[in-house]
Amino acid sequence: MLEIRKQLEETIPVIRQYYQGTPTIGIILGTGLGKVAEAIEVEVEIPYEKLPHFAVSTVESHAGKLLFGTLSGVPVMAMQGRFHYYEGWTMKQITYPVRVMKALGAKVLLVSNAAGALNPLFRPGDIMLITDHINLIGDNPLIGPNDDSLGPRFPDMSDAYTKELRLLAEETALQLGIRLVQGVYVPMAGPNLETPAEYRFLRLIGGDAVGMSTAPEVIVAVHSGMKVIGFSVITDMCLPDALKPVTLEEILATAATADEKMARLVKALVPKIAKAVEK
């Protein structure tokens, strides 16, 4: 992790050439969630290619830009396109942008993804507030020597998805009349979707939705001392006894139906989060 500190010393000055502010919230936008990016009043846009030590997203639905600006009056930075383990990046590369967010002053990570429902009570187009995760990717971004200046050797994950922020999300969704389900997110390595037996197993161990991201970024955010709030947009049903093949095009189309709801929720929620963390 000493290497990460050296990398930050090279990345941050480049960002400071374009942006001198302090974001309160760092946002990672998941598959098909473009409306949230459109809600940001963008002051600065930096392609990942211009940033030292940034990976480059290889997934066609991920734009590959860092956005800086305000959302509902709150200073934010957003990853428009994330990195995935299945693309061949290391865990440290996947999570490096979270280190950058923290180094720039962000206090909160707001993370989103597209996910398949394991819970039969969910339906496509739902927004799931992530209450917890079961990391089955098979790797961890904190493996290796620890740099105490970045975070503790053994970070506590008992409140990984900050309860105080989850309560604000519940309250906000209720006020807006947006259906908000809640559950446990299970990330797998990917890139294949799971077999019926795997879906049955994931439901058996307590999973409500399955995807291929998020947990690594959350682990690093917690290690860094950031508060976290996470959302999954439910794009398809992963019920082993009623399973249908699904394509990326179908996933993107379903994500698009929830995109506007997600943008409304985030726009209303962000000022409340900023107020909560600045007490």
Steps between C-alpha positions, in 0.01 A plus 500: 500500500802731522482483122145642513620806691767559235241462225272756670791743511508478119124493428377780730719778353366416152140529623588827675598648166132478405310505831588673827184427701421249777228248418277399791375186327668260257257323268551180299239460226399148404387354169232702322474777761565803279225725640686539829802628305273739308373641832853613592585859410838407357785747539784270394512174304820292488531184288662213691774487234637835624537383861816320615433151642132494394380191321280545193150354490462236227122456538304673224232635736762675720611843374839523671508854641541671836239775548541787746225747585191539718189289547210680668755758614735245658859466370542152352731295283369208299645204317307469176597140444666265749758223476418132552704202612391304192668760275834377631580788734644435845296580809728797571439638149124454532490691828764764430237765409355468854848578638501808275157607625620477859825685422298786346292530818186293433327382818240270342496238226168464317522186290253348254480195277272294281410165658286193457234421759532186712209610719171395334319800651711741293418597142697643206531878526507498882767691689654297781665679790801285586497409869805271490705285265650152476822533301541193279729658240784295648747783561540803727656843431661510846717191452867584536696734729282764667576873489372634832475850351225371267307292755520228768635149440167339605212736412167424667216428253210477746347822361648493148186653349451781749171458686452875549516556123272202428234654724526824302454303176189326636353831609578668167355217289181510709468875448546461123267201471779280362486128578823417681570138587788401727734207504839330497713533187722210387777580251653219293814516283313476166490563210261206445160510664442228757354152464163408653680302773716802581195726524337250734814495716525882511138530612554226760791691661298821528549687174227724357681623188805388304750701296869533411623813678463736798639298793867582423427875484299482822778312681750770403259781592452348847877450533542868411252615765226602255129448557324295234157476342427254220220425253434216257268550205323168445525414131394133483365213709743225601250242621646153437167330433377766255824604335510661155813594305580873524711726277695819575256690278207388718691591818574849364138549392370410845763718671380789283145462634629547857754768408264795542380374840859453609590854391203647689593306812869595489427869429274520807725284719839664439429826692374296797816287497720811480318652797533176701875465448579865560346509848 
